[in-house]
Amino acid sequence: MDSSQIDVPEIYVSVSYDAWATFFLALQRFADSTCQPFIKNSCRLAAKANARIKNGPYFLDSEDLRYSYYDFRCTHRGKYKSRKTVTGNGGKEPKYKSFKDGCKAKVYTSVDKETKKVVIRELIQEHCPEIYRLYPQTRLLNKEEKAEVRRYLKLKVSTKVVRDHVEGEFGKSLNLHDVRNVKQRIRQEVS
């Protein structure tokens, strides 16, 4: 049976799942449909959680309920702090090499003691359009869009006009650096 045919509940606070595998599938569908790239922030195995409890096992340690909790965060969470500096133009500037932009999106789930099911405890969806449209995954062009950009660049149209055309025609938010990268690839192919 294809995973797309399995009936999986939607993602929202207090919805429950029978197993972690079902929750992971629902989270993957949610992330794909909303273009929110989630990664594991932290988790705890049920066996380790039970070892910390004095009054006996709290969590079932079965294959379906292997973890006591799981915390997912957006890949763009936090702020990047550069430790290296690059000298240029008479001063030191931080060297940035990160896509962290302070995104607060989060999905926190844990196993409920009474029902023995995976329950979503916290869901934060603070992906504002300004942040979302700047994600590298969002700015990627498909083959049709790349062909259109190449056609314009071969006609020696300015990068600003190409960027504005892509935003208007395809709804993708490119920055000028993206257009210059395509222009550079065209030059490399010609030579």
C-alpha positions as CSV (number, residue, x, y, z in Angstrom):
1,M,0.0,0.0,0.0
2,D,1.4,3.4,-0.9
3,S,2.0,5.8,2.0
4,S,-0.1,8.5,0.3
5,Q,-3.2,6.2,0.5
6,I,-2.9,5.8,4.3
7,D,-5.4,7.8,6.3
8,V,-3.4,10.1,8.5
9,P,-4.9,12.8,10.8
10,E,-4.0,16.4,10.3
11,I,-1.5,18.2,12.4
12,Y,-2.9,20.4,15.2
13,V,-2.6,20.6,18.9
14,S,-4.0,17.7,20.9
15,V,-4.5,15.3,17.9
16,S,-3.3,11.8,18.8
17,Y,-1.6,9.0,16.8
18,D,-1.3,5.3,17.5
19,A,2.4,5.1,16.7
20,W,5.4,7.3,16.1
21,A,5.6,6.1,12.5
22,T,2.1,7.5,11.8
23,F,3.0,10.8,13.4
24,F,6.3,11.0,11.3
25,L,4.3,10.4,8.1
26,A,1.7,13.1,9.1
27,L,4.5,15.6,9.9
28,Q,6.2,14.9,6.6
29,R,3.0,15.5,4.7
30,F,2.4,18.7,6.7
31,A,5.9,19.9,6.1
32,D,5.7,19.2,2.4
33,S,2.3,20.9,2.0
34,T,3.2,24.0,3.9
35,C,6.9,24.1,2.8
36,Q,8.1,24.2,6.4
37,P,11.4,22.3,6.6
38,F,11.4,20.6,10.1
39,I,14.3,18.7,11.6
40,K,14.8,16.9,14.9
41,N,15.8,19.2,17.7
42,S,15.7,16.7,20.6
43,C,14.1,13.4,21.6
44,R,14.2,10.8,24.4
45,L,13.9,7.1,24.1
46,A,11.2,5.5,26.3
47,A,13.8,3.1,27.9
48,K,15.9,6.1,29.0
49,A,12.9,8.0,30.2
50,N,11.7,5.0,32.3
51,A,15.2,4.6,33.8
52,R,14.9,8.1,35.3
53,I,11.5,7.5,37.0
54,K,11.6,6.1,40.5
55,N,8.0,4.7,40.7
56,G,8.3,2.2,37.8
57,P,8.0,2.5,34.1
58,Y,6.0,5.4,32.8
59,F,6.2,4.8,29.1
60,L,5.7,1.7,27.0
61,D,8.9,0.6,25.4
62,S,7.4,-1.0,22.3
63,E,8.3,-0.6,18.7
64,D,5.3,1.7,18.0
65,L,6.0,3.9,21.0
66,R,9.8,4.0,21.1
67,Y,10.2,7.6,22.2
68,S,8.8,9.4,25.2
69,Y,8.9,12.8,23.4
70,Y,10.1,14.3,20.1
71,D,10.8,17.9,19.4
72,F,10.9,19.3,15.8
73,R,12.1,22.7,14.9
74,C,12.4,24.6,11.7
75,T,15.8,24.3,10.0
76,H,16.0,28.1,10.0
77,R,15.6,28.5,13.8
78,G,17.9,30.6,15.9
79,K,20.4,33.3,14.9
80,Y,23.8,32.5,13.4
81,K,26.7,34.1,15.2
82,S,29.9,34.2,13.2
83,R,33.1,33.6,15.0
84,K,35.4,34.3,12.1
85,T,35.9,37.7,10.5
86,V,36.9,38.7,7.0
87,T,38.9,41.8,6.5
88,G,37.9,44.1,3.7
89,N,37.4,47.8,3.0
90,G,39.5,48.8,6.1
91,G,37.4,46.9,8.7
92,K,36.5,43.5,10.0
93,E,33.1,42.1,9.0
94,P,31.5,38.9,10.2
95,K,31.7,35.9,7.9
96,Y,28.2,34.5,7.4
97,K,27.5,31.0,6.2
98,S,24.1,30.0,7.6
99,F,20.5,30.2,6.7
100,K,19.3,30.7,10.3
101,D,16.9,33.6,10.4
102,G,15.1,33.3,13.8
103,C,12.2,31.2,12.7
104,K,10.1,30.0,15.7
105,A,8.2,27.2,14.0
106,K,8.0,24.1,16.3
107,V,6.2,20.8,16.8
108,Y,6.5,19.2,20.2
109,T,4.9,15.7,20.8
110,S,5.0,13.2,23.6
111,V,3.3,10.0,24.6
112,D,0.2,10.4,26.8
113,K,0.3,8.4,30.0
114,E,-3.3,7.3,30.1
115,T,-4.1,6.7,26.4
116,K,-0.6,5.4,25.4
117,K,-0.8,7.5,22.2
118,V,1.5,10.1,20.6
119,V,-0.1,13.5,21.2
120,I,0.9,16.9,19.8
121,R,1.5,19.1,22.8
122,E,2.7,22.3,21.1
123,L,2.5,23.6,17.5
124,I,3.9,27.0,16.5
125,Q,3.6,28.1,12.9
126,E,5.3,31.5,12.8
127,H,6.5,31.2,9.2
128,C,5.8,34.7,8.0
129,P,5.8,35.2,4.2
130,E,8.8,37.4,4.4
131,I,10.9,34.6,5.9
132,Y,9.3,31.8,3.9
133,R,9.9,33.4,0.5
134,L,13.7,33.8,1.3
135,Y,14.2,30.1,2.0
136,P,16.6,28.5,-0.5
137,Q,14.2,25.7,-1.1
138,T,11.5,28.2,-2.1
139,R,13.7,30.1,-4.5
140,L,14.7,27.0,-6.5
141,L,13.7,27.1,-10.1
142,N,12.3,24.2,-12.0
143,K,13.3,23.3,-15.6
144,E,10.7,25.5,-17.2
145,E,11.6,28.5,-15.1
146,K,15.3,28.0,-15.6
147,A,14.8,27.9,-19.4
148,E,12.8,31.1,-19.3
149,V,15.5,32.8,-17.2
150,R,18.3,31.6,-19.6
151,R,16.3,32.8,-22.6
152,Y,16.1,36.3,-21.1
153,L,19.7,36.4,-20.0
154,K,20.9,35.3,-23.5
155,L,19.0,38.3,-24.8
156,K,21.2,40.5,-22.5
157,V,18.3,41.6,-20.3
158,S,19.4,43.2,-17.0
159,T,19.3,41.0,-13.9
160,K,16.7,43.3,-12.2
161,V,14.3,42.9,-15.1
162,V,14.8,39.1,-15.1
163,R,14.2,39.0,-11.3
164,D,11.0,41.1,-11.6
165,H,9.8,38.9,-14.5
166,V,10.3,35.7,-12.5
167,E,8.4,37.2,-9.5
168,G,5.5,38.4,-11.7
169,E,5.3,35.3,-13.9
170,F,6.1,32.4,-11.5
171,G,5.6,34.0,-8.1
172,K,9.1,33.0,-7.0
173,S,11.1,35.5,-5.0
174,L,14.6,35.5,-6.4
175,N,17.4,37.8,-5.2
176,L,19.8,39.4,-7.7
177,H,22.5,36.9,-6.6
178,D,20.4,34.0,-7.8
179,V,20.0,35.6,-11.2
180,R,23.8,36.3,-11.4
181,N,24.5,32.7,-10.6
182,V,22.4,31.5,-13.5
183,K,24.2,34.1,-15.7
184,Q,27.6,32.7,-14.5
185,R,26.5,29.2,-15.4
186,I,25.5,30.3,-18.9
187,R,29.0,31.8,-19.4
188,Q,30.7,28.6,-18.2
189,E,28.6,26.5,-20.6
190,V,29.6,28.8,-23.5
191,S,33.3,28.7,-22.8
